Amino acid sequence: MQSGILLAFAAYFSFACGDAALKAIGHQLPVFEVGFFISLIALVPALFTKRPEDSWPSVFVPKRPGLLAIRMASGTLGGILGVVAFTTLPLAEAYALIFLLPIFVTVFSFVVLKEDIGWRRWLAVVGGLVGVLLVVRPGFREILPGHLAAVGVAICGAITVIVLRVLGPSEKRVTLIGAVLVAAVVVNGVLMLPDFKAPPAETWLLLVFGGLVVGLAHLLLVFATRFASAARVAPTQYSQIIWAAVIGAAFFEEFPDWIAMAGMALVGLSGLFTFVRETEKTAWPQKTPLVRNR
């Protein structure tokens, strides 16, 4: 179990590094072009999530194609919105909004699945929303497209979690990961064509690094869930907000004020409580950072 938890921490550190690479690329390339190259490169290490006993033909034949299509759509859209969020917002601020994901899972579970939600989880929802208000402070700060994009990433991630409750036990892990990455490559590849421009040499280094660490993160997360239960692995995701604060300060000179830090802590605690409860109902945790399969 300890090995699984350590691997999970390493996985989410890798995801944070991938998001930092996105931020470093910034506005050097169009959004769809960034999504295309990162997803394409991430696909290589993600292929190693295939179990030895699984054949490649079976990997490409899903048992429930309709639900897999929804998972592909939410993952691809979440990835595109993630590029917008991380290239326009401070890292820690983007994560604070993305970590609304378990809050949306609670709401969707109540509305779509008609689940009975206890008062403690509703209290966590309220706490998360208050935390976001402290981070964003509407009326006192300008609301940027990145704020809306980060919330969109959380919504897409919540849809993925709801779908995986049904889809996860029946599909292979490499299918769930690979399908989203392939969809992201295809969709971003088509959308990038009108404004395509060749990446400069220095940007290629960031693209390759970002894609490899994201693919490595998926691989580490799969191995983590083989050694530890999903309920044990899920809380380690919140280490990302610490990595974001450290990386943001060290490389991008981002220093959130104490009000924003209090809001991030409140969002993290609220989401952590909710996510631990939700993970008991999922086969294994799915992240949707860049391709927000994060």
C-alpha positions as CSV (number, residue, x, y, z in Angstrom):
1,M,0.0,0.0,0.0
2,Q,2.8,2.4,0.8
3,S,4.3,1.8,-2.6
4,G,1.0,2.6,-4.2
5,I,0.7,5.9,-2.3
6,L,4.2,6.9,-3.2
7,L,3.5,6.1,-6.9
8,A,0.3,8.2,-6.7
9,F,2.3,11.2,-5.3
10,A,4.8,10.8,-8.1
11,A,1.9,10.6,-10.7
12,Y,0.3,13.8,-9.5
13,F,3.7,15.6,-9.4
14,S,4.1,14.5,-13.0
15,F,0.7,15.9,-13.9
16,A,1.7,19.2,-12.2
17,C,4.9,19.3,-14.2
18,G,2.9,18.8,-17.4
19,D,0.6,21.7,-16.5
20,A,3.6,23.8,-15.7
21,A,4.9,23.0,-19.2
22,L,1.6,24.2,-20.6
23,K,2.0,27.5,-18.8
24,A,5.5,27.9,-20.0
25,I,4.4,27.5,-23.6
26,G,1.9,30.2,-22.9
27,H,0.7,32.0,-26.0
28,Q,3.5,30.8,-28.2
29,L,1.1,28.4,-30.0
30,P,-2.6,28.2,-30.6
31,V,-4.6,26.2,-28.0
32,F,-5.5,23.4,-30.4
33,E,-2.0,22.9,-31.6
34,V,-0.7,22.6,-28.0
35,G,-3.4,20.1,-27.2
36,F,-2.5,18.1,-30.4
37,F,1.2,17.7,-29.7
38,I,0.9,17.1,-26.0
39,S,-1.8,14.4,-26.5
40,L,0.2,12.8,-29.3
41,I,3.4,12.6,-27.2
42,A,1.5,11.5,-24.1
43,L,0.0,8.6,-26.0
44,V,3.4,6.8,-26.2
45,P,4.0,6.1,-22.4
46,A,0.2,5.7,-21.8
47,L,0.3,2.6,-24.1
48,F,2.3,0.8,-21.4
49,T,-0.8,0.7,-19.2
50,K,-1.9,-2.4,-21.2
51,R,-1.9,-5.5,-19.1
52,P,0.2,-8.4,-20.5
53,E,-2.8,-10.7,-20.6
54,D,-4.8,-8.2,-22.8
55,S,-4.5,-8.5,-26.6
56,W,-4.3,-5.4,-28.7
57,P,-7.4,-6.2,-30.8
58,S,-9.5,-6.4,-27.6
59,V,-8.1,-3.0,-26.5
60,F,-9.6,-1.4,-29.6
61,V,-13.0,-3.0,-29.2
62,P,-14.9,-1.3,-26.3
63,K,-17.7,-3.2,-24.6
64,R,-19.9,-0.1,-24.2
65,P,-19.0,2.3,-27.1
66,G,-21.7,4.8,-26.3
67,L,-20.5,5.5,-22.8
68,L,-16.9,5.5,-24.0
69,A,-17.8,8.1,-26.5
70,I,-19.1,10.4,-23.7
71,R,-15.9,9.7,-21.8
72,M,-13.9,10.7,-24.9
73,A,-15.9,13.9,-25.4
74,S,-15.6,15.0,-21.8
75,G,-11.9,14.2,-21.7
76,T,-11.1,16.0,-24.9
77,L,-13.1,19.1,-24.1
78,G,-11.6,19.1,-20.6
79,G,-8.1,19.0,-22.1
80,I,-8.8,21.9,-24.4
81,L,-10.2,24.0,-21.6
82,G,-7.2,22.9,-19.4
83,V,-4.8,24.5,-21.9
84,V,-6.8,27.7,-21.7
85,A,-6.8,27.7,-17.9
86,F,-3.2,26.9,-17.4
87,T,-1.9,29.4,-20.0
88,T,-4.0,32.3,-18.6
89,L,-4.1,31.8,-14.8
90,P,-1.6,31.2,-12.0
91,L,-1.1,27.5,-11.5
92,A,-2.4,27.4,-7.9
93,E,-5.5,29.5,-8.8
94,A,-6.3,27.2,-11.8
95,Y,-6.1,24.1,-9.5
96,A,-8.3,25.7,-6.9
97,L,-11.1,26.0,-9.5
98,I,-10.4,22.6,-11.1
99,F,-10.6,21.0,-7.6
100,L,-14.3,21.8,-7.7
101,L,-14.6,18.5,-9.6
102,P,-15.8,16.4,-6.6
103,I,-18.3,19.1,-5.7
104,F,-19.8,18.8,-9.2
105,V,-19.7,15.0,-8.8
106,T,-21.9,15.4,-5.7
107,V,-24.4,17.7,-7.6
108,F,-24.5,15.5,-10.7
109,S,-25.0,12.4,-8.5
110,F,-28.0,14.0,-6.9
111,V,-29.5,15.4,-10.1
112,V,-28.7,12.6,-12.6
113,L,-28.3,9.5,-10.6
114,K,-30.9,10.5,-7.9
115,E,-28.5,9.5,-5.1
116,D,-29.2,10.4,-1.5
117,I,-26.7,13.0,-0.5
118,G,-26.0,13.5,3.2
119,W,-25.9,16.9,4.9
120,R,-22.1,16.6,5.4
121,R,-21.5,16.4,1.7
122,W,-23.8,19.3,1.0
123,L,-21.9,21.3,3.6
124,A,-18.7,20.4,1.7
125,V,-20.3,21.7,-1.5
126,V,-21.0,25.0,0.2
127,G,-17.5,25.2,1.7
128,G,-16.0,24.6,-1.8
129,L,-18.1,27.4,-3.3
130,V,-17.1,29.8,-0.5
131,G,-13.4,28.9,-1.1
132,V,-13.8,29.7,-4.8
133,L,-15.3,33.1,-4.0
134,L,-12.2,33.8,-1.9
135,V,-9.9,32.8,-4.7
136,V,-11.6,34.6,-7.6
137,R,-13.3,37.4,-5.6
138,P,-15.8,38.5,-8.3
139,G,-16.5,42.2,-8.2
140,F,-13.0,42.9,-6.8
141,R,-11.0,41.1,-9.5
142,E,-11.5,40.7,-13.2
143,I,-13.1,37.4,-14.3
144,L,-10.9,36.0,-17.0
145,P,-11.7,33.3,-19.6
146,G,-9.2,31.1,-17.8
147,H,-11.5,31.1,-14.7
148,L,-14.4,29.9,-16.8
149,A,-12.2,27.3,-18.5
150,A,-11.0,25.9,-15.2
151,V,-14.5,25.5,-14.0
152,G,-15.3,23.8,-17.3
153,V,-12.4,21.4,-16.7
154,A,-14.0,20.5,-13.3
155,I,-17.4,19.9,-14.9
156,C,-15.9,17.7,-17.6
157,G,-14.0,15.8,-15.0
158,A,-17.2,15.3,-13.0
159,I,-18.9,13.9,-16.0
160,T,-16.0,11.5,-16.5
161,V,-16.4,10.3,-12.9
162,I,-20.1,9.7,-13.3
163,V,-19.6,7.8,-16.6
164,L,-16.8,5.7,-15.1
165,R,-19.0,4.4,-12.3
166,V,-20.7,2.4,-15.0
167,L,-18.0,2.1,-17.6
168,G,-14.9,1.5,-15.5
169,P,-15.5,-2.1,-14.4
170,S,-16.2,-3.3,-17.9
171,E,-13.4,-1.6,-19.9
172,K,-9.7,-2.1,-19.9
173,R,-7.6,0.8,-18.4
174,V,-5.5,1.2,-21.5
175,T,-8.8,1.6,-23.5
176,L,-10.1,4.3,-21.1
177,I,-6.8,6.2,-21.3
178,G,-5.9,5.6,-24.9
179,A,-9.3,6.4,-26.3
180,V,-9.3,9.9,-24.8
181,L,-5.8,10.6,-26.0
182,V,-6.6,9.4,-29.5
183,A,-9.8,11.5,-29.5
184,A,-7.8,14.6,-28.3
185,V,-5.2,14.0,-31.1
186,V,-7.9,13.8,-33.8
187,V,-10.1,16.7,-32.6
188,N,-7.2,19.1,-31.9
189,G,-5.5,18.0,-35.1
190,V,-8.5,19.0,-37.2
191,L,-9.1,22.2,-35.3
192,M,-5.5,23.4,-35.4
193,L,-5.2,23.2,-39.2
194,P,-6.6,26.7,-40.0
195,D,-4.1,28.5,-37.7
196,F,-1.2,26.0,-37.8
197,K,2.3,27.4,-37.3
198,A,5.4,25.3,-36.8
199,P,6.6,25.4,-33.2
200,P,10.0,27.0,-32.7
201,A,12.9,24.9,-31.4
202,E,12.6,26.0,-27.8
203,T,8.9,25.2,-27.7
204,W,9.5,21.7,-29.0
205,L,11.5,20.9,-25.8
206,L,8.5,22.0,-23.7
207,L,6.0,20.1,-25.8
208,V,8.0,16.9,-25.6
209,F,8.6,17.3,-21.9
210,G,4.9,18.1,-21.2
211,G,3.7,15.2,-23.3
212,L,6.1,12.6,-21.7
213,V,5.4,13.6,-18.1
214,V,1.6,13.5,-18.7
215,G,1.9,10.1,-20.3
216,L,4.2,9.0,-17.4
217,A,1.7,10.3,-14.9
218,H,-1.0,8.0,-16.4
219,L,1.3,5.1,-16.2
220,L,2.3,5.8,-12.6
221,L,-1.3,6.2,-11.6
222,V,-2.2,2.8,-13.0
223,F,0.6,1.1,-11.1
224,A,-0.4,3.0,-8.0
225,T,-3.9,1.6,-8.1
226,R,-2.5,-1.9,-8.4
227,F,-0.8,-1.5,-5.0
228,A,-3.3,0.6,-3.1
229,S,-7.1,1.0,-3.2
230,A,-8.7,3.9,-5.0
231,A,-9.8,5.4,-1.7
232,R,-6.2,5.5,-0.5
233,V,-4.9,6.9,-3.8
234,A,-7.5,9.6,-4.4
235,P,-6.5,12.0,-1.6
236,T,-2.9,12.3,-3.0
237,Q,-4.4,14.2,-5.9
238,Y,-4.6,17.3,-3.6
239,S,-0.8,17.4,-3.4
240,Q,-1.0,19.1,-6.8
241,I,-2.1,22.4,-5.2
242,I,1.2,22.3,-3.2
243,W,3.2,21.5,-6.2
244,A,1.4,24.3,-8.1
245,A,2.3,26.8,-5.4
246,V,5.9,25.7,-5.3
247,I,6.4,25.6,-9.1
248,G,4.4,28.8,-9.6
249,A,6.6,30.7,-7.1
250,A,9.9,29.1,-8.3
251,F,9.5,29.5,-12.0
252,F,6.7,32.0,-12.7
253,E,6.9,34.4,-9.7
254,E,3.4,33.7,-8.7
255,F,2.7,34.5,-5.0
256,P,-1.0,34.2,-4.0
257,D,-2.1,36.5,-1.2
258,W,-3.4,35.1,2.1
259,I,-7.0,35.4,1.1
260,A,-6.5,33.3,-2.0
261,M,-4.4,30.8,0.0
262,A,-7.3,30.5,2.6
263,G,-9.7,29.9,-0.3
264,M,-7.5,27.3,-1.9
265,A,-7.3,25.5,1.5
266,L,-11.0,25.6,1.9
267,V,-11.6,24.2,-1.7
268,G,-9.0,21.5,-1.1
269,L,-10.5,20.4,2.2
270,S,-14.0,20.4,0.9
271,G,-13.1,18.6,-2.3
272,L,-10.9,16.1,-0.3
273,F,-13.8,15.1,1.9
274,T,-16.2,14.7,-1.0
275,F,-13.6,12.9,-3.3
276,V,-12.8,10.3,-0.6
277,R,-16.5,9.5,-0.3
278,E,-17.0,9.4,-4.1
279,T,-14.0,7.2,-4.8
280,E,-15.6,4.4,-2.9
281,K,-18.1,4.2,-5.8
282,T,-15.6,4.2,-8.7
283,A,-13.3,1.5,-10.0
284,W,-10.2,3.7,-10.0
285,P,-9.6,7.4,-9.9
286,Q,-9.4,9.3,-13.2
287,K,-7.7,12.6,-13.5
288,T,-8.3,15.1,-16.2
289,P,-5.2,17.7,-15.9
290,L,-4.1,18.3,-19.4
291,V,-6.3,15.9,-21.3
292,R,-8.4,15.8,-18.2
293,N,-8.6,12.2,-18.3
294,R,-7.2,14.6,-15.4
